[in-house]
Amino acid sequence: MSKSDWVTTSVLCAALGISTKHVWKLRNEGLLKQGQHWRNIARPQAARPTYRWHLKRCEKAIETPQELR
């Protein structure tokens, strides 16, 4: 897995043509799973998380028809 597979939230949104609000909704609903689709790369003592998203996996999950999710 190359480092470029993991992108920032803004890059993910631009590539998929969706809003950050929609990304958080998909994450909170459980479609995008921690470790597989997203990860927090911030240090444990950081005040705020820093997310990275696996672009190809997120794209595949979003393109899956809702009845097959």
N, C-alpha and C positions, 0 to 999 in steps of 0.2 A: 504494500500500500504506500503510495507516494504521499508526501506532505501536502501536495496540492489538491488531494482528494478532500481535505478538510478545509472549509471556507468560513468566512465570517457571516454573520446574519445578513448584513447588507448585500453581500455577494450572492448568497443563497436566494434572497428575495428577488434580486434583479434577474438572476438566471431562470428562476421558475415563474417570474411574472406575478408574484403574490406579495401581499403586504406583510410586515412584521407581525401585525395583529393576527393575521391568518396563520402564520407559522406557530405562534404561541398557542393558538386555539388547537391546532393539530397535535402539538406536543402535549397539551393538557388533556386532550381526549384520548391519548395513548397511541395514536397512529405513529408518531415519531418517538422512538424509544431511546433512552439513555444508553450509551455505549455502542449502539448500532447506528443511530441516525445523528445523535448529538452527544457532545461531551463538554465538560467544564474544564478549561485549561488554566484557570486561575489558581494561584497558590492558596493553600488551605486558610491562611490568615487574611486573605483579601476580603475587603468589605463587600465587593460585588463580584458576581460570577463573570467569567469571560467564556462565551460559548463558541464552539466550532461545530459545523454541520458537515456531514458527509453528503456532498452534492448528489452523487449518482444514486445512493441509497434513498435519499429523500425524494428524489425525482421518481424513482421506481415506486415507492410507497404511495405517493400522491397520485400517480397514474393508474394504480390498481383500482378497478371498479369497486364502489362502496359495498356491494353485496359480497365481494370476495375478501374483504378486509378482516 
